[in-house]
Amino acid sequence: MARVMLARSSRARRSRAGFQDPLAVPATSPPTFAASHPLSGSLRFGRCELQPRERRLLVDGKPAPLGARAFDVLVALAERSDRLVSKHELLDLVWPGLVVEENNLATQVSSLRKVLGGDIIATIPGHGYRFTAAFEPDPAREASRPRAAQRPEAPSPADASSNLPAVLSALIGREADLAAVRQLVSEHRLVTLAGAGGIGKTRLAEAAAHSMRSAFADGVWMVELAAIADPALVPTAVAQTLRISLPGEASPLDELVARIRSEAMLLVLDNCEHLVGAVSALVDALLRQAPRLHILATSQQLLRVGGERVMRVGTLAVPEDAGLDRASQHGAVALFVERVAALQPGFALTDRNVAAVIDICRCLDGVALALELAAARVPLLGVQGVRDRLGERLRMLTGGSRVSMPRHQTLRAALDWGHALLSRDEQAVFRRLGVFAGGFGLELAQQVASDEAIDAWAVLDHLGTLVDKSMVVTEPGEVPRYRLLETARAYALERLAEAGEEAALRKRHAQCIQGEIHRHLRNRPRDEYTRLCLPELDNLRAAVEWASGAGGDTGLALALVNDAAVLMYQVGLYPECMRWMLALESRVDDATPALTAARFRFGLALVTLHGGVTAARREQLLESARAGFASAGKPHEQVLTLLLKVHADCIRGDFTAAQEAIDQAQGLCGDDGPVVLRAHIGYAQGFVHRNSDRRAEALQAFTQALPLARAAGDARNCFNVLNNLGAVQFEMGNVDEAVGHHRSLVEQGRRAHFDSEMMALSLGWLSCFLAAQGSLEEARQIAREAVPYMRRAIGVRHFCMCFAMLAARQGRDADAARLRGADEAARARRSAARTLVDLRTLEATLSQIEADHPQSQVAAWHAEGALLDDDAIVALALGAS
């Protein structure tokens, strides 16, 4: 087991492993922590009673065997049960003034878990520990406990114009590079930061993008491509980052270009080298068709697209001499010192260590990731120890020549060296974590990396060590997540293959991802399910790729896509899931379990709802799925299948069949069925009534469905109900009520950061209602606000009739007729008939134009409108009043 030596006071110095400090003083036995701790009364939790004054822990009324240090750790955590306690703080509290091995802390926590159970002390790798048990009330103790400071309100969601964090850590040693990148991006539309892995391209690009947020009207967006294996997913990954829905009516690339053609934004494409062909095609299309778009890419290979400007990212500067005055002004030294100080408080560059620090920076050629790996070893080995061991390893690998060392070889050597200093179990956990794509949470790490020899709690302890040693990085966020940098992950996968574990770990990873998604799908409201599962999207893709491929597992692949269908539809990625399912469809045969086959057919009907199969084929899928669920005794899933049939029937205008499906669903669900089902049945019933011109009944159905949708915690269904409530009010002639209703809905969306589709619908209809009310300038302003959301959601063509209403009310007859022509052409392309709702809402206004102008003139305007592109449609929509 590797030993991590941490000095915990300015007088304590390292005195083991050959590092003697003449300033060190003999340590005296400190008073025990509990003797001076403010906690005095007994604490009861579960089967236990903690008595700090007596230094005793009772379990079921009997004294538990605990060592003195383990008892002190328990008291420290119990007294601070309202917060997480870092490892450094615990070491200071339990071993004040002493130099100890950090794994002593893990040993004491392990002994506590054996007595208390595994769930009393939670480990947050890279952060610390937390006492999780609930204490029995004690009025005297509560009265004496200091009142906790009032917590600030939770921050609002991230800025809608960027996915970058609000605050970044300092960029060290790259000030001149940062200025150069900013200048290049401002002057050229495509800039590629090229350089070896681990050299710092991503961090530089992130800092440059963050510093330029105010320079682009539509924001700056960073697209992580490291976890993407399939080149076909590059446009989808960009769309997902930009929160754009791709309906699957055309190729993902064409749809993406259409959505952002007019936007002024900076797009950062990170880690392009393994997808260089697909990225180059994407970049070429965007540069040709989106003239206000700038792209900053990071890659080990050039994109070789016209207009590309390349900036070679070099290593951090290393001083040529060992002078203390100038050493810290060089980027490599500054980064190394900052990283060591973060792990070993009080560390600074001094006359004693400056030569060793500079030598380390030279050994590692100023490669940023290699420097971070080396810095993480200083608490264990000291600066001199790191220099000696690292120097030996590098000289062995390079034949003594450091000057001509390739950057990749330097980083590989640093990874080899760091890996060799891990314990055997730490090495096992590290290589097993390599199967994760795009990050992972604690529970999944425990499931995937544990085995008979390394239990789940040991995985957490080893993960904490890997974080401390920069082999794993933490991701910011309320819920801890972790990931391996792309270079470290590639290295971990090599080690996994060498250990002969790759096939087994790939399967275990896929099983765990399927179990996680299935568990949330069956037990969580739809929006919570989406929130919990979306971070695992890259892992889901990797699991489906393995399970569907040669040597995979067909049964597992079907289980994965069956559960993924709901998630992918909910977040607008159904074309991708459709491709998975169509590729697997031939594997669903008589040997497939009936329930699995039914779920597959339901999922395939869901993800092809907007295209991909014929209406008749979709009908067959739904009927087969419904029959399968009925045979398996799954009424809940029968109801969901029937409600999906309602939607499909409404799309093709068969409201009689839709009503029959609702009646069947209602009979299966009953009046006391699950609230989520009753909410969806209520919405479906209102939708059918509305389209059947039964407005009062529609209003009643939507009104009754709303509290059910709220109780079910389904924000999207709530929105659908609210949006339709305003529309029904409008259709009933209650224009002022409709305007007030949708104003409230839009304000709610601004506060809650509705997704692009929800904002597009609420703003689009509000603009239409305002136009009908006669509030023409406000209607135009709302339409202007809606356009960016429309572009990113389902496209501006879906709102041509709303725009036509505004143009007609403004007296712009020709523009209104052209917009109607654009709408007719768009509907013809997607085989969508005009609904009764459209006719009732808009025809009265637009028919007047036909009455006021010759039929030939109106037909010519319609023909002109059919040829309009998105930009021309927007220009007509926002024309002067």
Buried (B, 14 or more C-beta within 10 A) or exposed (E): EBBBBBBBBEEBBBBEEEBEEEEBEEBEEEEBBBEEBEBEEBBBBBEBBBBBEEBBBBBEEEEBEBEEBBBBBBBBBBBBBEEBBBBBBBBBBBBBBBBBBBBBBBBBBBBBBEBBBEEBBBBBBBBBBBBEBEBEEBEEBEEEEEEEEEEEEEEEEEBBBBBBBEEBEEBBBBEEBBEBBBEBBEEBBBBBBBBBBBBBBBBBBBBBBBBBBEEBEBBBBBBBBBBBBBBBBBBBBBBBBBBBBBBBBBEBBBBBBBBBBBBBBBBBBBBBBBBBEBBBBBBBBBBEBBEBBBBBBBBBEBBEBEEBEBBEBBBBBBBEEBEBEEBBEBBBBBBBBBBBBEBBEEBEBEEEBBBBBBBBBBBBBBBBBBBBBBBBBBBBBBBBBBBBBBBEBBBEBBEEEBEEBEBBBBBBBBBEBBBEBBEEBBBBBBBBBBBBBBBBBBEBBBBBBBBEEBBBBBBBBBBBBBBBBBBBBBBEEEEBBBBBBBBBBBBBBBBBBEBEBBEBBBBBBBBBBBBBBBBBBEEBBBBBBBEBBBBBBBBBBBBBBBBBEEEBBBBBBBBBBBBBBBBBBBBBBBBBBBBBBBEBBEBBEEEBEEBBBBBBBBBBBBBBBBBBBEEEEBBBBBBBBBBBBBEBEBBBBBBBBBBBBBBBBBBBBBBEBBBBBBEBBBEBBEEEBBBBBBBBBBBBBBBBBBBBBBBEBBBBBBBBBBBBBBBBBBBBBBBBBBBBBBBBBBBBEBBEBBBBBBBBBBEBBEEEBBBBBBBBBBBBBBBBBBBBBEBBEBBBBBBBBBBBBBBBBBBBBBBBBBBBBBBBBBEBBBBBBBBBBBBBBBBEEEEBEBBBBEBBBBBEBBEEBBEEBEEEBBBBBBBBBBEBBBEBBBEBBBBEE
